[in-house]
Structure formats: structure tokens, C-alpha cells
């Protein structure tokens, strides 16, 4: 595979940090919201077997991603969502941005119905489970990126392949902010409310092949364990950031390289070398060149903090929800970003990511935070129907009941 590489070489760390600040945080009045929904896929006969990639590609036809069919037109579904496929055969819808959670949910629900109908013609079903409880982790996609990813994660522990192949999530994207001060407010808020919302929506207590341990979200457990320098972002210690743009740029450069785009099948990176090392010339003997902006753009796709800056802010901490309840994390974030008291309500549980994933609503402080946040979200929801559903979710949390994921 030959990959075009931009010729602009990065010659210093300050130049790289300045570039990152511009591409990771696009400033402007926040107006839009988007989401990505993931599902496990299976053939029901034989029972719950992984579909072959060729079957998925045939089902999707002109909507197949180029990771499956290199010359595919990769057309969006009728309501605008693009289809992608994850390493273990999970299928994902990525919406276009919308100006409200209600409009976004309507569009995604329409495309979900279209997607399921396409897959059903080839006897493929989707399963709204955040963690696969029946199958060993098996990587279907053989692209150099995923081969290098699996090699890196296996050197750290057992959780990487499980995350890649046996988990599914709901991701919500929101604008970064109007200016640097607004970015700091929104960034800090998304991190502050995160642990209580993880507890509220955790629904993956089981995962096939996971090391022993009782967790409310085994999916989140995989992320916390698989490669901490890559997944533990700059703001996940519980400290508020006065300068998220600068902090994020510095953090990205110090994350070890996951892979390096090259001609040929192996994109393996020098062990534990960071992007900053590459800029400084420490990898000249290994790689034979200094990095370009295109290399840094690609490196950005290989960092996985719980909130990722990709021009907008991508919130990555929600389990896939049962049925159509994926709408609730979307609606909750939209409402809480405008709720004046959200940060104060969630402050007692800020930074308690591991506790939230392990204990969920069994932790009384996290349960109280989840209830208050969802009640606040219900109050500030722009759409009355979504507000009512958020109120019901608050009642479920008050009773201590975790969301119940589909059997998978």
C-alpha cells in the first residue's frame, strides 16, 4: 500500500504544538452535535458467529467503507450517516452534525433502520451490547494499522485485543467552544461530569475472556487498562485545566507512537518512542526521516483519551446502550453543556473514572451524582420527549439499577 505523505517537515516541538492547537480545537460559537453508534454483529446460524467481512461488504453495497472495499464509493446512508467497520466486525454509524440532539437522534434512528435492513438481507444482525459475552476476541480487519495496534497492545497486556474486537460504544461529538475560555469551560465540564455519567450508563458487567474482576463497565475497564499513556489523557487526573489547548498538544507529542505509515505491510513503530522523539531526531536511524504534518495528523488518530480533541470534542466514555437508549447520553450531554450548575453537581466525583467503571451506581456518591446530573439534564433538555426519558433514567439511577445491556 503506497500512502502519500505531506512534504512539510516538522522541525521543532513548538511548531508541532502550534499546529496541534489549530487542528485539534476549532474555535467558533458552539452550535452542532454529532454521534457515533457501534453495534456487535453476528450470524444467528450458526449461533452468534462473526460474519465474514465479505458478507458485510456485500450487504452494505455502495455504503461499504474503503477499509473493506478499497474502490467503494462509500456513500452515506439516506440520513447522512457513514458506515465503518471495526476490527472485530463491529459496525458503526457516524452521523453528520446536527443543530440539536432531537434532530440528530431522528437521523441516526432512520439510518439505523436502513442499516439493519441491509444487513438482514445477508442474515447479519446487530446487537446493542457494549461487551461481547460469548466469543473470543478475533480481529477480522487485516490492515497494517490494526496489525500494529494489536502488537502494541499485546506488549502491554490482554485488554487491547478485547477492546478492539469485543466492545462497542456510543460516542458524542460537540463543538470545542467559541474562544479559548469557552474551550476551557466545556473541556473541564465534559471531564467533570464523566465519572457520574459512566456510572449512570454502565451496562457491560460481563465480557468474554476478561481477567477476573467485577466491573459495571467491562468495556471501560479495557480502555483504562490497555495502554495508559495513550488512553490517560491530559485532564483525567481530576485536575481542572486552565489551558486545555496547550495541555493537549503537549500530551499528544509525548504519547508513544502506535504505528508509522510506510510502504509495505508492517507499520510497527520503534518501541516506546514518542512523536516528540521523532521530531528531535532520535529516530533518524530507525525511520530515515523526520515527521511531517501528515504524520502528526495520523498520530492524532492513534490517541484514545476519554475526551478526544479532533477539531471538535469527541466524548468516548459511554457504553453502547440497550435498544434505542443511545439517545440518552446524546441528550444528556447537549443539556448539561448549557446547565449552569452541572460542574458543581458533579465536582465531588471528578476524576473517579476507575471507581465509576468498576462500581457504577453501587457507589453512593457516584449514584447521587448520576441522579442529580440526569435530573438537571431533564430540566434543561430542549426536547420535551428526551427530557422525559432523561427523567426516567434519573429514577432508574436513584433505585441503583444499572442499564441492562442486550445479551451478546
C-alpha positions as CSV (number, residue, x, y, z in Angstrom):
1,X,0.0,0.0,0.0
2,X,1.5,3.4,-1.1
3,X,0.5,6.3,1.1
4,X,1.0,9.9,0.1
5,X,2.9,11.8,2.8
6,X,2.8,15.6,3.0
7,X,6.2,17.2,2.4
8,X,6.0,19.8,5.2
9,X,8.5,18.6,7.8
10,X,8.1,19.4,11.5
11,X,11.4,20.8,12.7
12,X,10.6,21.7,16.3
13,X,8.3,20.9,19.2
14,X,6.9,24.4,19.4
15,X,6.0,24.3,15.7
16,X,4.2,20.9,16.3
17,X,2.4,22.2,19.4
18,X,1.2,25.3,17.5
19,X,-0.1,23.1,14.6
20,X,-1.9,20.8,17.0
21,X,-3.6,23.7,18.7
22,X,-5.1,24.8,15.4
23,X,-6.2,21.4,14.2
24,X,-7.5,19.9,17.4
25,X,-9.6,22.8,18.6
26,X,-11.6,24.7,16.0
27,X,-12.9,27.9,17.6
28,X,-16.4,29.2,16.9
29,X,-19.8,29.6,18.6
30,X,-20.9,26.0,19.6
31,X,-23.9,25.0,17.6
32,X,-23.6,21.4,16.5
33,X,-23.8,17.9,17.9
34,X,-23.0,14.5,16.3
35,X,-22.6,10.9,17.4
36,X,-21.2,7.6,16.5
37,X,-23.1,4.4,17.4
38,X,-21.4,1.0,17.4
39,X,-23.0,-2.5,17.5
40,X,-21.7,-6.0,17.6
41,X,-22.6,-8.1,14.6
42,X,-23.4,-11.8,14.2
43,X,-24.9,-14.5,12.1
44,X,-27.6,-16.2,14.1
45,X,-27.0,-19.5,12.4
46,X,-24.7,-21.0,13.5
47,X,-25.5,-19.2,16.7
48,X,-23.7,-15.9,17.2
49,X,-20.8,-16.4,14.8
50,X,-18.9,-13.5,13.4
51,X,-19.9,-12.6,9.9
52,X,-17.2,-12.6,7.3
53,X,-16.0,-9.3,6.1
54,X,-17.1,-10.2,2.5
55,X,-20.6,-10.8,3.8
56,X,-20.7,-7.4,5.5
57,X,-19.3,-5.7,2.3
58,X,-21.9,-7.4,0.1
59,X,-24.7,-6.4,2.5
60,X,-23.6,-2.7,2.5
61,X,-23.0,-2.5,-1.2
62,X,-22.2,1.1,-2.2
63,X,-22.2,2.1,1.5
64,X,-19.3,-0.2,2.3
65,X,-16.3,1.6,3.8
66,X,-13.0,1.6,1.9
67,X,-11.4,-0.5,4.7
68,X,-13.5,-3.3,3.3
69,X,-13.7,-2.4,-0.4
70,X,-10.8,-0.1,-1.5
71,X,-12.7,1.3,-4.5
72,X,-16.1,1.6,-2.8
73,X,-17.9,4.9,-3.3
74,X,-18.6,4.7,0.5
75,X,-21.8,6.5,0.1
76,X,-23.6,7.9,3.1
77,X,-26.9,6.4,4.2
78,X,-30.1,8.4,3.4
79,X,-30.0,10.5,6.6
80,X,-26.3,11.2,6.1
81,X,-24.5,8.7,8.3
82,X,-21.3,7.0,7.1
83,X,-20.8,3.3,7.8
84,X,-17.5,2.0,9.1
85,X,-16.4,-1.4,10.4
86,X,-14.3,-2.0,13.5
87,X,-11.5,-4.7,13.8
88,X,-13.7,-7.4,15.2
89,X,-16.6,-6.9,12.8
90,X,-18.5,-4.4,14.9
91,X,-20.4,-1.9,12.7
92,X,-20.6,1.8,13.3
93,X,-22.7,4.7,12.1
94,X,-21.1,8.2,12.1
95,X,-23.6,10.9,11.8
96,X,-23.3,14.3,10.1
97,X,-23.5,17.1,12.6
98,X,-26.9,18.5,13.5
99,X,-28.1,21.6,15.3
100,X,-30.0,19.7,18.1
101,X,-29.9,16.3,19.8
102,X,-33.5,15.7,18.7
103,X,-32.7,16.1,15.0
104,X,-29.5,14.0,15.4
105,X,-31.4,11.2,17.1
106,X,-34.1,11.2,14.4
107,X,-31.5,11.0,11.7
108,X,-29.5,8.2,13.3
109,X,-32.6,6.2,14.1
110,X,-33.6,6.4,10.4
111,X,-30.1,5.3,9.3
112,X,-30.1,2.5,11.9
113,X,-33.3,1.1,10.4
114,X,-31.7,1.3,6.9
115,X,-28.5,-0.4,8.1
116,X,-30.3,-3.2,9.8
117,X,-32.4,-3.9,6.7
118,X,-29.3,-4.0,4.5
119,X,-27.6,-6.4,6.9
120,X,-30.6,-8.6,7.3
121,X,-30.7,-9.5,3.6
122,X,-27.4,-11.3,4.3
123,X,-28.5,-12.8,7.6
124,X,-26.4,-10.4,9.7
125,X,-27.9,-9.0,12.9
126,X,-26.7,-6.1,15.0
127,X,-26.6,-6.5,18.8
128,X,-26.7,-3.5,21.2
129,X,-24.2,-4.9,23.6
130,X,-21.2,-2.9,24.9
131,X,-19.3,-6.1,25.5
132,X,-19.3,-9.4,23.7
133,X,-20.0,-12.1,26.3
134,X,-19.9,-15.2,24.0
135,X,-17.0,-15.1,21.6
136,X,-13.2,-14.9,21.9
137,X,-11.6,-11.8,20.6
138,X,-10.9,-12.2,16.9
139,X,-9.5,-9.5,14.6
140,X,-11.1,-9.6,11.2
141,X,-9.6,-6.5,9.6
142,X,-6.0,-7.2,8.5
143,X,-4.9,-3.6,7.7
144,X,-1.4,-2.6,8.8
145,X,-2.9,-0.1,11.3
146,X,-4.7,-2.8,13.2
147,X,-1.9,-5.3,13.0
148,X,0.5,-2.7,14.6
149,X,-2.2,-1.8,17.1
150,X,-2.6,-5.4,18.2
151,X,1.1,-5.8,18.5
152,X,1.5,-2.7,20.6
153,X,-1.4,-3.6,22.9
154,X,-0.3,-7.2,23.4
155,X,3.0,-5.9,24.7
156,X,1.1,-4.1,27.4
157,X,-1.5,-6.7,28.5
158,X,-4.6,-8.7,27.5
159,X,-7.1,-5.8,27.2
160,X,-6.2,-4.3,23.9
161,X,-7.5,-7.1,21.6
162,X,-10.6,-7.4,23.7
163,X,-11.3,-3.6,23.3
164,X,-10.6,-3.8,19.5
165,X,-12.7,-6.8,18.8
166,X,-15.3,-7.4,21.6
167,X,-16.6,-4.0,22.7
168,X,-18.9,-1.3,21.4
169,X,-19.6,2.3,22.4
170,X,-21.7,5.4,22.0
171,X,-19.5,8.5,21.2
172,X,-20.9,12.0,21.2
173,X,-19.2,15.0,19.4
174,X,-19.7,18.6,20.3
175,X,-18.1,21.9,19.2
176,X,-14.9,22.8,21.1
177,X,-16.0,26.3,22.0
178,X,-16.3,30.0,21.0
179,X,-12.9,31.0,22.2
180,X,-10.1,29.7,24.5
181,X,-12.0,30.5,27.7
182,X,-15.1,28.7,26.4
183,X,-13.0,25.7,25.3
184,X,-11.6,25.5,28.9
185,X,-15.2,25.6,30.3
186,X,-16.5,23.0,28.0
187,X,-13.4,20.7,28.2
188,X,-13.4,20.8,32.0
189,X,-17.2,20.2,32.2
190,X,-17.0,17.1,30.0
191,X,-14.3,15.7,32.2
192,X,-16.0,16.7,35.5
193,X,-19.4,15.1,34.6
194,X,-17.7,12.0,33.0
195,X,-17.4,9.6,36.0
196,X,-21.0,10.1,37.2
197,X,-22.3,9.6,33.6
198,X,-20.2,6.5,33.2
199,X,-21.9,5.1,36.4
200,X,-25.3,6.1,35.1
201,X,-24.9,4.4,31.7
202,X,-22.6,1.5,32.5
203,X,-24.2,-1.7,31.2
204,X,-21.4,-4.2,30.4
205,X,-20.8,-6.3,33.6
206,X,-19.6,-9.3,31.5
207,X,-17.0,-9.6,28.7
208,X,-15.8,-12.9,27.3
209,X,-12.1,-13.5,28.1
210,X,-11.7,-10.7,30.5
211,X,-9.4,-11.3,33.5
212,X,-11.3,-11.8,36.8
213,X,-13.0,-8.9,38.5
214,X,-16.5,-7.5,38.9
215,X,-17.0,-4.2,37.0
216,X,-20.1,-2.3,36.0
217,X,-18.5,-1.4,32.7
218,X,-16.1,-4.1,31.5
219,X,-15.9,-2.1,28.2
220,X,-14.5,0.9,30.1
221,X,-12.2,-1.4,32.0
222,X,-10.5,-2.4,28.8
223,X,-9.8,1.3,27.9
224,X,-8.5,2.1,31.4
225,X,-6.1,-0.9,31.3
226,X,-5.0,-1.4,27.7
227,X,-2.3,1.4,27.2
228,X,-2.4,4.1,29.9
229,X,0.0,6.5,28.2
230,X,-2.3,6.5,25.2
231,X,-5.7,6.5,26.9
232,X,-5.0,8.5,30.0
233,X,-5.3,12.0,28.6
234,X,-4.0,15.3,30.0
235,X,-7.1,16.0,32.1
236,X,-8.1,12.7,33.5
237,X,-6.4,13.1,36.9
238,X,-9.3,15.2,38.2
239,X,-7.4,18.5,38.0
240,X,-9.1,21.3,36.1
241,X,-7.1,22.7,33.1
242,X,-6.6,26.4,32.6
243,X,-5.2,25.7,29.1
244,X,-6.7,22.6,27.5
245,X,-5.4,23.5,24.1
246,X,-1.7,23.7,25.2
247,X,-2.1,20.8,27.6
248,X,-3.5,18.5,24.9
249,X,-0.8,19.5,22.4
250,X,2.0,18.7,24.8
251,X,0.4,15.4,25.8
252,X,-0.1,14.3,22.2
253,X,3.6,14.7,21.4
254,X,4.6,12.6,24.5
255,X,2.3,9.7,23.6
256,X,4.3,6.7,22.3
257,X,3.9,6.1,18.5
258,X,1.4,3.3,17.8
259,X,2.4,2.9,14.2
260,X,4.2,4.8,11.3
261,X,2.8,4.8,7.8
262,X,5.1,3.1,5.4
263,X,5.1,1.3,2.2
264,X,4.6,-2.4,2.9
265,X,2.6,-4.5,5.3
266,X,4.4,-3.5,8.6
267,X,3.8,-0.2,10.2
268,X,5.3,-1.1,13.5
269,X,6.8,1.9,15.4
270,X,10.1,1.8,17.4
271,X,9.1,0.6,20.9
272,X,8.1,3.4,23.3
273,X,9.3,6.1,21.0
274,X,7.2,9.3,21.2
275,X,6.3,11.7,18.4
276,X,8.5,14.3,20.2
277,X,11.4,11.8,19.9
278,X,10.8,11.6,16.2
279,X,10.8,15.4,15.8
280,X,14.1,15.7,17.9
281,X,15.9,13.2,15.6
282,X,16.1,10.3,18.0
283,X,14.5,8.0,15.3
284,X,16.6,9.0,12.3
285,X,18.3,5.6,12.2
286,X,15.0,3.7,12.6
287,X,12.8,5.7,10.2
288,X,15.2,7.6,8.0
289,X,13.3,10.9,8.0
290,X,11.7,13.5,10.3
291,X,7.9,13.6,10.7
292,X,5.6,15.8,8.6
293,X,2.2,17.3,9.4
294,X,0.6,14.3,7.7
295,X,2.4,12.0,10.2
296,X,1.2,14.1,13.1
297,X,-2.4,14.1,11.7
298,X,-2.2,10.3,11.6
299,X,-0.7,10.1,15.1
300,X,-3.8,12.0,16.3
301,X,-5.9,9.1,15.2
302,X,-4.0,6.7,17.4
303,X,-4.5,8.5,20.8
304,X,-7.6,7.5,22.7
305,X,-8.3,9.7,25.7
306,X,-11.8,9.7,27.2
307,X,-12.4,13.1,25.6
308,X,-10.5,13.4,22.3
309,X,-9.9,16.8,20.5
310,X,-10.3,16.3,16.8
311,X,-11.3,19.9,15.9
312,X,-14.4,19.3,17.9
313,X,-14.6,17.4,21.2
314,X,-15.3,13.6,21.0
315,X,-16.7,12.1,24.2
316,X,-15.8,8.5,24.3
317,X,-16.8,7.2,27.7
318,X,-20.3,5.8,27.1
319,X,-21.2,2.1,26.8
320,X,-23.4,1.1,23.9
321,X,-26.9,1.3,25.3
322,X,-29.7,-1.3,25.0
323,X,-32.3,-0.7,22.3
324,X,-32.8,2.9,21.4
325,X,-31.5,4.3,24.7
326,X,-28.4,5.5,23.0
327,X,-30.4,8.7,22.6
328,X,-30.0,9.5,26.4
329,X,-26.2,10.1,26.5
330,X,-26.6,12.3,23.5
331,X,-29.4,14.3,25.0
332,X,-27.7,14.4,28.4
333,X,-24.5,16.0,27.0
334,X,-26.4,18.6,25.0
335,X,-28.4,19.7,28.0
336,X,-25.6,19.6,30.6
337,X,-23.3,21.8,28.4
338,X,-25.9,24.5,28.9
339,X,-26.9,23.8,32.5
340,X,-25.3,26.3,34.8
341,X,-24.9,24.0,37.8
342,X,-23.6,20.9,36.1
343,X,-20.0,21.3,37.1
344,X,-20.9,22.0,40.8
345,X,-23.2,18.9,40.9
346,X,-20.5,16.6,39.5
347,X,-17.5,18.1,41.3
348,X,-17.4,15.5,44.2
349,X,-16.8,12.7,41.7
350,X,-14.4,14.4,39.3
351,X,-11.5,12.2,38.5
352,X,-13.1,9.0,39.8
353,X,-13.0,7.2,36.4
354,X,-12.0,3.8,37.6
355,X,-14.4,3.8,40.5
356,X,-17.2,4.7,38.1
357,X,-16.3,1.9,35.7
358,X,-15.8,-0.7,38.5
359,X,-18.6,0.2,41.0
360,X,-21.1,2.0,38.9
361,X,-24.2,3.0,40.8
362,X,-23.2,0.8,43.8
363,X,-21.1,3.7,44.9
364,X,-23.4,6.1,46.7
365,X,-21.5,9.2,45.8
366,X,-21.5,8.3,42.1
367,X,-25.2,7.3,42.3
368,X,-26.1,10.7,43.8
369,X,-24.1,12.5,41.1
370,X,-25.7,10.5,38.4
371,X,-29.2,11.2,39.7
372,X,-28.6,14.9,40.0
373,X,-27.0,15.2,36.6
374,X,-29.8,13.4,34.8
375,X,-32.4,15.4,36.7
376,X,-30.6,18.6,35.6
377,X,-30.3,17.3,32.1
378,X,-34.1,16.6,32.1
379,X,-34.7,20.1,33.2
380,X,-32.5,21.7,30.5
381,X,-33.3,19.4,27.6
382,X,-34.6,21.3,24.6
383,X,-36.8,18.5,23.5
384,X,-39.6,17.5,25.9
385,X,-39.7,13.9,24.9
386,X,-36.0,13.5,25.5
387,X,-36.3,15.4,28.8
388,X,-38.9,12.9,30.0
389,X,-36.7,10.0,29.1
390,X,-33.8,11.6,31.0
391,X,-36.1,12.0,34.0
392,X,-36.9,8.3,33.8
393,X,-33.2,7.4,33.6
394,X,-32.7,9.5,36.8
395,X,-35.3,7.4,38.5
396,X,-33.6,4.2,37.4
397,X,-30.3,5.5,38.8
398,X,-32.0,6.5,42.1
399,X,-33.1,3.0,42.6
400,X,-29.5,1.8,41.9
401,X,-30.3,-0.2,38.8
402,X,-27.7,-0.2,36.1
403,X,-28.9,0.0,32.5
404,X,-29.4,-3.5,31.2
405,X,-27.5,-4.3,28.0
406,X,-28.6,-6.7,25.4
407,X,-27.4,-10.2,25.6
408,X,-24.4,-10.5,23.4
